[in-house]
């Protein structure tokens, strides 16, 4: 397929392609992005036949109307009002109620009258992704309100999009003056800024002389990021940031393809073919994601719409089934869900290794009652990363037992994205917020030259092994810090840690949870709802006293969007030897339910042998690998 290459002449190449196969200049007719007037009428009828769809749209609109932050005192424009615009426009499109049209245009007028659309937390930038997002929001709302807007409305919105989104985008792209506009940028900022600016151009421009140039830069940025997707289909910033911002790029490409039928088939980009595998493997049995880094749990409606688009293009019934697990609440979900594509359960491998991310995922089977375990040991270089090398999660069916604390509400003005220091003072971002180790009470460091690495990965019917080298992230605290993560289906996880240091050090083992713990220092049980996890500590010695702490840490601060007070907390058990040493060997066996039989371990000069779950796990510390044997 044709791709936009990363050479200095990419713009000229794309412009030449458009001169050879000219774009159809948009006419002053709406809707124009994703469907014609006739297709919109068919889609509206289809939406009205979906049980609860119209009622849900009315309910969402009523919630917006009652929200004091939206209408109460006619506050100034804030970018958080984008979602209310689309909620009201969607309800107006479905019900054809003039009252909802009027309320939607009140918010759109507020946006059009704003001095600018760059988010306050992103200033002094001249163009950020928020400016592009707002431009795309107005373009999408204009499509939904087609035929209900006055000529004055249309003129005002087009002028506002031009002034506050497209002109700054074009200037930044021509001069590469913003960091996201540079060809080497691999952040999700590039695809969402370029994708939404392109959508804003398609939705509002007419016969402007620079339309092709605008779309060339937009296409370049979207395809640049598609080109960076690794062969495994993952994305460095994690599942939610990937799907949400990938969706902004893909919906632009859908709209571009309608305007320019001769466009390269970017939706068939080879790097998109494995994205579905990644999404399936990072989705836990409860239908939500393994929420490492600044990623949330549940898949939202926009993310499910993106999955449905990928499923449609790739004819993947398994991805369609995942996307259909949530309620249908948005027009893109309906538009991109192919009713002729049947849902199908995943049938492939139940384990996966995503090499760029340093992620390993395992499950006992493809069902909602499966045991799931995930492990991460990779780079922490992206803006939304955490200091989490060696962290893991375990779920029993729909119950999360060993949890990732996930993301906290952003506090830009308090240093939430200051990766030099202050970001790591928020517990959810720091090592203390993860299921890994503290050394002398300290966590890992942020250093782009010192990533964690999965140095060994193997999987077979008896189990899966991932060995993570965490030495570099602990900096001067350890000369060697390696974690073995072993999944023994159907329901056992073994964790072995080898820590060496040149000075005497204390080591603490952290486990985050939302349940209740009973037991002693050797065997204890975590109960979360009706699910149960049994933890055995092996390699115990009478001359090696241990300390156990059950900790709840709560943080008070105000987030940066609206200054809303926040009170997030982390909850964990920590345990480890009370005496400092230069050598620590820690071995835990975690079994969902009751352990089939008490695990046993013995140490030789070359290996640690563990008998557990009717298997022998042979750990070879010097070789940084392990083998799983029957019996």
VMD Tcl script that draws the C-alpha trace (Angstrom):
set ca {
  {0.00 0.00 0.00}
  {1.06 3.62 -0.39}
  {2.48 5.15 2.78}
  {3.68 8.63 3.63}
  {7.42 8.23 4.02}
  {9.49 10.08 6.60}
  {11.63 11.95 4.08}
  {11.76 15.73 3.47}
  {9.80 15.38 0.25}
  {6.75 13.64 1.75}
  {4.60 16.75 1.37}
  {5.50 17.13 -2.29}
  {4.74 13.44 -2.91}
  {1.30 13.66 -1.35}
  {0.46 16.93 -3.10}
  {1.53 15.40 -6.42}
  {-0.77 12.44 -5.79}
  {-3.66 14.82 -5.22}
  {-2.89 16.79 -8.36}
  {-2.97 13.53 -10.32}
  {-6.25 12.48 -8.70}
  {-7.86 15.74 -7.56}
  {-9.80 16.09 -4.37}
  {-13.48 16.81 -4.68}
  {-13.77 20.24 -3.08}
  {-16.39 20.14 -0.30}
  {-19.64 21.81 -1.21}
  {-21.58 23.91 1.26}
  {-23.81 20.99 2.14}
  {-24.02 19.20 5.45}
  {-23.71 16.47 6.62}
  {-20.48 15.83 4.78}
  {-18.06 13.89 7.02}
  {-19.34 10.34 7.46}
  {-22.71 10.11 5.69}
  {-24.99 11.83 3.24}
  {-28.43 13.20 4.11}
  {-30.03 9.98 2.89}
  {-27.57 7.81 4.84}
  {-28.14 9.97 7.93}
  {-31.88 9.37 7.72}
  {-31.33 5.61 7.49}
  {-28.92 5.69 10.42}
  {-31.39 7.72 12.50}
  {-34.11 5.15 11.85}
  {-31.72 2.39 12.83}
  {-30.80 4.23 16.05}
  {-34.45 4.62 16.97}
  {-34.91 0.86 16.68}
  {-32.12 0.11 19.18}
  {-33.76 -0.48 22.59}
  {-32.95 2.34 24.96}
  {-30.80 4.33 22.52}
  {-33.03 7.40 22.21}
  {-33.90 7.27 25.91}
  {-30.22 7.13 26.78}
  {-29.48 10.12 24.56}
  {-32.28 12.11 26.23}
  {-31.01 11.16 29.67}
  {-27.46 12.22 28.79}
  {-28.75 15.53 27.41}
  {-30.82 16.15 30.54}
  {-27.73 15.55 32.68}
  {-25.80 18.15 30.66}
  {-28.64 20.64 30.97}
  {-28.74 20.22 34.75}
  {-24.95 20.39 35.17}
  {-24.14 23.75 36.84}
  {-20.69 23.72 35.29}
  {-22.22 23.86 31.82}
  {-25.19 26.23 31.89}
  {-25.90 27.56 35.39}
  {-24.11 30.90 35.28}
  {-23.25 30.95 31.57}
  {-19.58 30.38 32.33}
  {-16.84 31.20 29.88}
  {-15.80 28.61 27.33}
  {-13.79 25.68 28.66}
  {-12.59 22.76 26.57}
  {-14.41 20.33 28.89}
  {-17.63 21.58 27.24}
  {-16.82 19.71 24.02}
  {-18.53 16.56 25.23}
  {-21.73 18.41 26.20}
  {-21.86 19.90 22.68}
  {-21.84 16.44 21.12}
  {-24.28 15.05 23.68}
  {-26.80 17.80 22.94}
  {-26.23 17.65 19.18}
  {-26.69 13.87 19.19}
  {-29.95 14.14 21.16}
  {-31.14 16.90 18.80}
  {-30.27 14.74 15.77}
  {-32.26 11.82 17.18}
  {-35.30 13.67 18.52}
  {-35.35 16.69 16.16}
  {-36.30 18.86 19.14}
  {-35.62 22.55 18.56}
  {-34.90 23.10 22.27}
  {-31.90 20.79 22.07}
  {-30.66 22.45 18.89}
  {-30.80 25.81 20.68}
  {-28.88 24.52 23.68}
  {-26.20 22.91 21.50}
  {-25.70 26.11 19.53}
  {-25.42 28.11 22.76}
  {-22.35 26.07 23.64}
  {-21.05 26.21 20.07}
  {-21.45 30.00 20.10}
  {-19.53 30.10 23.35}
  {-16.69 28.16 21.73}
  {-16.74 30.37 18.63}
  {-16.54 33.52 20.76}
  {-13.64 32.30 22.90}
  {-10.32 34.10 22.57}
  {-8.56 30.85 21.74}
  {-8.81 27.09 22.13}
  {-5.37 26.15 23.43}
  {-5.83 24.60 26.86}
  {-4.54 26.83 29.70}
  {-2.29 24.01 30.91}
  {-0.62 23.87 27.48}
  {0.17 27.57 27.05}
  {2.29 29.26 25.71}
  {1.77 26.82 22.82}
  {0.01 28.38 19.81}
  {-1.57 25.10 18.70}
  {-2.21 22.03 20.82}
  {-4.35 18.95 20.47}
  {-7.19 20.66 22.36}
  {-7.49 23.35 19.67}
  {-7.75 20.58 17.08}
  {-10.22 18.64 19.23}
  {-12.51 21.68 19.55}
  {-12.35 22.29 15.80}
  {-13.33 18.67 15.14}
  {-16.11 18.88 17.73}
  {-17.68 21.86 15.96}
  {-17.36 20.10 12.61}
  {-19.05 16.96 13.95}
  {-21.80 19.00 15.62}
  {-22.42 20.88 12.36}
  {-22.97 17.53 10.68}
  {-25.39 16.39 13.36}
  {-27.31 19.69 13.24}
  {-27.37 19.84 9.43}
  {-30.41 21.72 8.21}
  {-31.08 23.18 11.66}
  {-28.37 25.85 11.69}
  {-28.79 29.36 10.35}
  {-26.41 30.74 7.74}
  {-25.02 33.02 10.45}
  {-24.28 30.00 12.67}
  {-22.45 28.25 9.85}
  {-20.40 31.34 9.00}
  {-19.41 31.93 12.63}
  {-18.37 28.34 13.24}
  {-16.36 28.12 10.03}
  {-14.55 31.37 10.83}
  {-13.84 30.24 14.37}
  {-12.45 26.88 13.25}
  {-10.28 28.65 10.70}
  {-8.92 31.22 13.14}
  {-8.47 29.11 16.27}
  {-7.64 25.70 14.81}
  {-6.68 25.50 11.14}
  {-4.48 28.59 10.81}
  {-2.44 27.75 13.94}
  {-2.22 24.11 12.80}
  {-0.97 25.11 9.38}
  {1.60 27.51 10.83}
  {2.89 24.89 13.28}
  {3.07 22.24 10.55}
  {4.84 24.46 8.03}
  {7.45 25.60 10.53}
  {7.57 22.41 12.64}
  {7.31 24.93 15.48}
  {5.43 22.74 17.96}
  {6.96 19.53 19.27}
  {4.03 17.40 18.04}
  {4.47 18.75 14.50}
  {7.95 17.31 14.05}
  {8.26 14.20 11.89}
  {10.19 12.33 14.58}
  {7.41 12.75 17.15}
  {5.99 9.36 18.21}
  {3.53 10.67 20.82}
  {-0.22 10.24 20.59}
  {-0.36 14.05 20.45}
  {0.68 13.84 16.80}
  {-2.13 11.58 15.63}
  {-4.85 13.30 17.63}
  {-3.78 16.83 16.67}
  {-3.33 16.00 13.00}
  {-6.37 13.74 12.85}
  {-8.75 16.20 14.43}
  {-7.34 19.20 12.55}
  {-7.88 17.25 9.34}
  {-11.44 16.41 10.36}
  {-12.08 20.06 11.22}
  {-10.82 21.06 7.76}
  {-12.97 18.48 5.99}
  {-16.02 19.53 7.99}
  {-15.77 23.29 7.61}
  {-13.63 24.26 4.60}
  {-14.93 25.06 1.15}
  {-12.80 25.91 -1.85}
  {-9.89 27.41 0.10}
  {-6.60 27.35 -1.80}
  {-4.74 25.76 1.11}
  {-7.18 22.89 1.77}
  {-4.96 20.33 0.10}
  {-1.97 21.53 2.08}
  {-3.95 21.31 5.33}
  {-5.02 17.77 4.52}
  {-1.50 16.81 3.45}
  {-0.11 17.78 6.85}
  {-3.01 16.08 8.62}
  {-2.55 12.86 6.65}
  {1.21 12.96 7.14}
  {0.85 13.15 10.93}
  {-1.72 10.36 11.15}
  {0.21 7.98 8.93}
  {3.50 8.83 10.64}
  {2.04 7.37 13.85}
  {0.54 4.36 12.07}
  {4.05 3.69 10.75}
  {5.38 3.54 14.34}
  {3.01 0.79 15.52}
  {5.26 -2.21 16.20}
  {4.70 -5.62 14.65}
  {3.07 -6.85 17.87}
  {0.36 -4.18 17.56}
  {0.92 -2.42 20.90}
  {1.56 1.23 21.65}
  {4.03 2.71 24.11}
  {1.49 4.89 25.97}
  {-0.88 2.06 26.78}
  {-4.29 0.79 25.69}
  {-6.66 3.68 26.35}
  {-4.37 6.41 25.05}
  {-3.76 4.26 22.01}
  {-7.37 3.47 21.11}
  {-8.76 6.91 21.96}
  {-6.23 8.80 19.87}
  {-5.96 6.17 17.14}
  {-9.69 6.70 16.74}
  {-9.15 10.39 16.01}
  {-6.77 9.50 13.22}
  {-8.95 6.75 11.78}
  {-12.17 8.77 11.73}
  {-10.31 11.46 9.79}
  {-9.15 8.83 7.28}
  {-12.74 7.59 6.93}
  {-13.94 11.11 6.13}
  {-10.97 11.72 3.80}
  {-11.79 8.54 1.90}
  {-15.31 9.79 1.24}
  {-14.01 13.08 -0.16}
  {-11.10 11.50 -2.03}
  {-12.04 8.01 -3.27}
  {-8.59 7.62 -4.86}
  {-6.83 8.00 -1.49}
  {-4.44 5.22 -0.49}
  {-6.29 2.64 1.61}
  {-4.81 3.81 4.87}
  {-7.33 1.80 6.89}
  {-5.61 -1.29 5.46}
  {-2.24 -0.16 6.79}
  {-0.27 -3.33 7.65}
  {0.61 -2.05 11.14}
  {-3.10 -1.92 12.02}
  {-3.56 -5.62 11.39}
  {-2.19 -6.68 14.82}
  {-3.77 -3.91 16.87}
  {-6.80 -6.10 17.50}
  {-4.58 -8.78 19.06}
  {-3.14 -6.25 21.49}
  {-6.59 -4.99 22.47}
  {-7.87 -8.50 23.11}
  {-4.85 -9.49 25.20}
  {-4.87 -6.36 27.39}
  {-8.60 -6.78 28.07}
  {-9.17 -8.66 31.31}
  {-12.08 -11.09 31.85}
  {-14.25 -8.29 33.25}
  {-14.19 -6.62 29.82}
  {-12.00 -3.70 30.93}
  {-8.31 -3.07 30.28}
  {-5.11 -3.85 32.16}
  {-4.72 -0.23 33.22}
  {-0.96 0.25 33.38}
  {0.44 3.80 33.09}
  {-2.11 6.67 32.96}
  {-4.78 4.40 31.49}
  {-8.30 3.93 32.73}
  {-10.18 0.68 33.18}
  {-13.35 0.55 31.11}
  {-13.45 0.89 27.35}
  {-15.50 4.00 26.55}
  {-18.01 4.45 23.74}
  {-15.50 6.22 21.47}
  {-12.96 3.46 22.00}
  {-15.55 0.78 21.25}
  {-16.46 2.65 18.06}
  {-12.81 2.52 16.99}
  {-12.74 -1.22 17.70}
  {-15.87 -1.67 15.60}
  {-14.27 0.24 12.73}
  {-11.18 -1.97 12.88}
  {-13.36 -5.08 13.17}
  {-15.36 -4.01 10.11}
  {-12.29 -3.30 8.01}
  {-10.46 -6.48 9.06}
  {-13.54 -8.74 9.30}
  {-12.67 -9.68 12.89}
  {-15.59 -11.15 14.78}
  {-13.51 -11.45 17.97}
  {-12.79 -7.72 18.04}
  {-16.45 -6.98 17.25}
  {-17.48 -9.13 20.19}
  {-15.21 -7.16 22.54}
  {-16.56 -3.84 21.25}
  {-20.15 -5.00 21.62}
  {-19.77 -5.93 25.30}
  {-20.62 -2.35 26.30}
  {-23.84 -0.48 25.70}
  {-24.44 1.27 22.38}
  {-24.65 4.98 23.19}
  {-23.07 6.90 20.30}
  {-23.73 7.37 16.60}
  {-20.22 6.18 15.54}
  {-20.85 2.88 17.34}
  {-23.92 2.37 15.21}
  {-22.36 3.67 12.01}
  {-19.25 1.48 12.19}
  {-20.84 -1.68 13.54}
  {-21.41 -3.98 10.60}
  {-24.53 -6.04 11.41}
  {-23.41 -8.66 8.89}
  {-20.22 -9.32 10.88}
  {-21.12 -11.87 13.57}
  {-19.47 -11.73 16.97}
  {-17.05 -14.57 17.61}
  {-15.06 -15.54 20.69}
  {-11.27 -15.35 20.44}
  {-9.80 -18.72 19.57}
  {-6.08 -18.05 19.35}
  {-3.25 -18.12 21.85}
  {-4.05 -17.15 25.44}
  {-0.64 -15.61 26.14}
  {1.22 -12.78 24.46}
  {4.45 -10.80 24.68}
  {4.55 -7.21 23.46}
  {8.22 -6.47 23.08}
  {8.29 -2.70 22.72}
  {6.08 -2.17 25.77}
  {7.73 -4.91 27.83}
  {4.33 -6.44 28.48}
  {3.35 -10.08 28.99}
  {-0.27 -11.18 29.36}
  {-1.64 -14.60 30.25}
  {-5.06 -16.12 30.83}
  {-6.28 -19.62 31.54}
  {-8.84 -19.46 28.73}
  {-10.94 -17.04 26.69}
  {-13.89 -16.69 29.04}
  {-15.28 -14.28 31.62}
  {-14.41 -16.76 34.40}
  {-10.74 -17.13 33.41}
  {-7.75 -16.34 35.57}
  {-5.80 -13.43 34.10}
  {-2.27 -12.25 34.89}
  {-0.30 -9.40 33.36}
  {3.34 -8.35 33.84}
  {5.22 -5.24 32.70}
  {8.93 -4.51 32.60}
  {9.82 -2.02 29.90}
  {10.68 1.60 29.14}
  {9.12 4.46 31.10}
  {9.96 7.16 28.56}
  {6.54 8.33 27.38}
  {4.66 11.21 29.01}
  {2.07 8.93 30.62}
  {4.44 6.25 31.93}
  {4.84 5.16 35.54}
  {7.83 3.85 37.49}
  {6.36 0.35 37.43}
  {8.99 -2.07 36.15}
  {8.27 -5.56 37.45}
  {4.67 -4.79 38.36}
  {1.96 -7.39 37.78}
  {-1.80 -7.88 38.11}
  {-3.99 -10.92 38.78}
  {-7.73 -11.27 38.23}
  {-10.09 -14.10 39.05}
  {-12.83 -13.93 36.47}
  {-14.47 -10.52 36.75}
  {-12.82 -9.78 40.11}
  {-9.51 -7.90 40.18}
  {-7.37 -9.33 42.96}
  {-3.90 -7.82 42.54}
  {-4.59 -4.39 41.07}
  {-2.84 -1.57 39.26}
  {-3.73 1.76 40.86}
  {-4.15 3.24 37.37}
  {-4.35 6.94 36.68}
  {-5.14 9.85 38.96}
  {-6.76 13.10 37.84}
  {-4.17 15.33 36.22}
  {-2.69 18.25 38.11}
  {-0.56 20.04 35.53}
  {0.12 23.07 37.70}
  {1.34 20.85 40.54}
  {3.94 19.11 38.40}
  {1.93 16.03 37.39}
  {3.88 15.90 34.12}
  {7.22 17.13 35.47}
  {9.16 13.96 34.75}
  {12.32 15.39 36.26}
  {10.88 15.05 39.78}
  {7.38 16.11 40.77}
  {5.43 13.57 38.70}
  {6.96 10.80 40.80}
  {5.70 12.35 44.04}
  {2.15 11.29 43.14}
  {1.71 7.75 44.48}
  {-0.12 6.36 41.46}
  {2.79 7.33 39.19}
  {5.59 6.25 41.53}
  {6.93 2.81 42.34}
  {5.04 2.76 45.64}
  {1.82 2.66 43.60}
  {2.71 -0.66 41.93}
  {3.20 -4.34 42.64}
  {6.97 -4.35 42.61}
  {9.84 -3.59 45.03}
  {11.05 -0.74 47.20}
  {14.74 -0.72 48.09}
  {15.62 1.21 51.23}
  {12.11 2.62 51.02}
  {12.83 4.12 47.60}
  {11.47 3.33 44.18}
  {12.73 3.38 40.64}
  {14.19 6.38 38.85}
  {13.05 7.98 35.62}
  {15.87 7.77 33.10}
  {15.28 7.29 29.40}
  {18.69 5.61 29.19}
  {17.87 3.13 31.95}
  {14.78 1.15 30.94}
  {13.57 -2.12 32.33}
  {13.71 -5.02 29.89}
  {12.12 -8.42 29.44}
  {15.27 -10.48 28.89}
  {13.61 -13.87 28.56}
  {10.14 -14.91 27.44}
  {8.84 -18.39 26.71}
  {5.39 -19.91 26.60}
  {4.10 -23.46 26.25}
  {1.21 -25.61 27.43}
  {2.66 -26.00 30.93}
  {3.07 -22.27 31.49}
  {4.62 -18.95 30.58}
  {7.85 -17.34 31.81}
  {8.80 -13.66 31.56}
  {12.05 -12.48 33.17}
  {12.32 -8.76 33.76}
  {15.66 -7.04 34.36}
  {14.88 -4.09 36.66}
  {18.48 -3.28 37.52}
  {18.80 -0.02 35.57}
  {15.56 1.56 36.89}
  {16.78 1.16 40.48}
  {19.95 3.11 39.69}
  {22.54 3.03 42.50}
  {20.26 1.03 44.81}
  {21.03 -2.32 43.16}
  {23.80 -3.88 41.12}
  {21.33 -6.59 40.11}
  {17.54 -6.63 40.36}
  {15.72 -9.28 38.34}
  {12.15 -10.57 38.63}
  {10.87 -13.90 37.31}
  {7.14 -13.92 36.50}
  {5.76 -17.41 35.90}
  {2.13 -18.16 35.03}
  {1.04 -21.76 35.60}
  {-2.43 -22.32 34.20}
  {-5.09 -22.46 35.25}
  {-4.63 -20.28 38.33}
  {-1.11 -19.91 39.77}
  {1.52 -17.17 39.52}
  {5.08 -17.53 40.82}
  {7.25 -14.47 41.49}
  {10.96 -14.83 42.23}
  {13.12 -11.75 42.89}
  {16.90 -11.69 42.96}
  {18.38 -8.45 44.34}
  {22.09 -7.77 44.77}
  {23.75 -4.56 45.94}
  {27.16 -3.28 46.92}
  {25.79 -1.85 50.18}
  {23.48 -3.24 52.83}
  {19.89 -2.64 51.67}
  {16.33 -3.25 52.86}
  {13.86 -4.66 50.34}
  {10.05 -4.47 50.50}
  {7.62 -6.47 48.35}
  {4.40 -4.57 47.46}
  {0.98 -5.96 46.63}
  {-1.95 -3.62 45.89}
  {-5.48 -4.85 46.43}
  {-9.07 -3.91 47.30}
  {-9.86 -6.84 49.61}
  {-9.35 -8.16 53.11}
  {-6.28 -10.13 54.24}
  {-6.01 -12.86 56.86}
  {-3.18 -15.24 57.79}
  {0.42 -15.03 58.96}
  {3.77 -14.14 57.43}
  {4.09 -17.51 55.67}
  {0.63 -18.10 54.22}
  {-2.15 -15.58 53.91}
  {-5.40 -15.17 52.03}
  {-6.72 -12.15 50.16}
  {-10.51 -12.07 49.80}
  {-12.12 -9.68 47.35}
  {-15.86 -10.25 47.18}
  {-16.35 -13.96 46.61}
  {-12.90 -14.44 45.08}
  {-9.89 -15.65 47.02}
  {-6.13 -15.51 46.47}
  {-3.74 -17.62 48.55}
  {-0.16 -16.35 48.93}
  {2.74 -18.56 50.06}
  {6.11 -17.11 51.00}
  {8.89 -19.60 50.34}
  {12.64 -19.59 51.09}
  {11.83 -18.77 54.74}
  {14.52 -19.03 57.45}
  {14.13 -18.83 61.22}
  {17.09 -16.45 61.46}
  {15.56 -14.02 58.95}
  {12.77 -12.03 60.66}
  {10.23 -10.28 58.42}
  {8.01 -7.25 58.76}
  {4.49 -6.97 57.32}
  {2.60 -3.69 56.91}
  {-0.91 -3.02 55.63}
  {-0.96 0.52 54.28}
  {-3.55 3.03 53.07}
  {-2.15 6.32 51.73}
  {-4.51 9.13 50.77}
  {-3.49 12.24 48.85}
  {-5.36 15.57 48.77}
  {-4.99 17.96 45.84}
  {-6.94 19.80 43.12}
  {-6.97 18.64 39.53}
  {-6.03 21.06 36.76}
  {-9.15 21.20 34.56}
  {-11.66 22.71 36.98}
  {-9.77 22.79 40.28}
  {-11.98 20.01 41.66}
  {-10.75 18.54 44.97}
  {-9.31 15.02 44.71}
  {-8.80 12.39 47.42}
  {-7.30 9.31 45.73}
  {-5.65 6.58 47.75}
  {-3.44 3.57 47.30}
  {-3.89 0.46 49.40}
  {-1.28 -2.24 49.66}
  {0.47 -4.86 51.77}
  {4.23 -4.61 52.02}
  {6.53 -7.18 53.51}
  {10.20 -8.00 53.60}
  {13.19 -8.80 55.84}
  {13.74 -6.36 58.69}
  {17.51 -6.67 58.35}
  {19.54 -5.02 55.61}
  {21.56 -7.31 53.34}
  {23.59 -7.21 50.18}
  {21.74 -10.26 48.80}
  {17.97 -10.81 48.78}
  {16.12 -13.76 47.28}
  {12.33 -13.50 47.55}
  {9.95 -16.18 46.32}
  {6.13 -15.96 46.36}
  {3.48 -18.28 44.98}
  {0.04 -16.75 44.44}
  {-2.87 -19.11 43.70}
  {-6.41 -18.11 42.82}
  {-8.57 -20.09 45.25}
  {-6.79 -22.66 47.37}
  {-3.37 -23.89 46.33}
  {-3.72 -27.49 45.03}
  {-0.99 -28.45 47.49}
  {1.54 -26.41 49.46}
  {4.37 -25.36 47.17}
  {7.91 -26.43 48.02}
  {11.24 -24.89 47.07}
  {14.87 -25.87 47.29}
  {18.02 -24.04 46.30}
  {21.15 -25.45 44.69}
  {24.30 -23.78 43.43}
  {22.83 -23.26 39.96}
  {19.06 -23.24 40.33}
  {15.99 -22.63 42.43}
  {13.52 -25.50 42.08}
  {9.86 -24.95 42.95}
  {7.26 -27.71 43.02}
  {3.84 -26.20 42.55}
  {0.58 -26.96 40.74}
  {1.82 -30.42 39.67}
  {4.80 -28.88 37.93}
  {8.46 -28.21 38.60}
  {9.67 -24.71 37.88}
  {13.43 -24.59 37.43}
  {14.79 -21.05 37.86}
  {18.33 -20.41 36.68}
  {19.43 -17.09 38.24}
  {22.76 -16.81 36.48}
  {21.19 -17.45 33.08}
  {18.11 -15.30 33.75}
  {15.69 -17.90 32.46}
  {13.40 -20.62 33.75}
  {11.93 -23.92 32.59}
  {8.59 -25.49 33.46}
  {8.52 -29.28 33.68}
  {5.71 -31.74 34.32}
  {5.53 -33.36 37.77}
}
mol new
graphics top color blue
foreach p $ca { graphics top sphere $p radius 0.5 }
foreach p [lrange $ca 0 end-1] q [lrange $ca 1 end] { graphics top cylinder $p $q radius 0.2 }
display resetview
